[in-house]
Amino acid sequence: MKTTVKPDAVYAASGDVVVRQVDDQIILIPLASGIDDTANEPFVLNMTGREIWRRLNGKRSLKDIAADLAAKFKHPAAIIQKDVIGFVKQLLKRKMLVCVSET
């Protein structure tokens, strides 16, 4: 099943994920059942993932998150937005995010 992620949509952590911070690492632990074994493994976020995850607060659209990150890291917003959407698709597949609103 293909997951459609719109740049104007707003996402937040689902109730099916436990988030732990260990030193400077953020670890996401999926609680959802019915997904394949690899999707049940803890998900350790790299620097980019941490920056995106911290902004997925249920208040800001993916487009706004990408614009914020593009300004912070001085990279083109279109490239950052593509990375943000790809990251969100992975987390949706693992049931770690929920869509709060779509426009």
Secondary structure, 3 states (H helix, E strand, C coil): CCCCCCCCCEEEECCCEEEEEECCEEEEEECCCCCCHHHHCCEECCHHHHHHHHHCEEEEEHHHHHHHHHHHHCCCHHHHHHHHHHHHHHHHHCCCEEEEECC
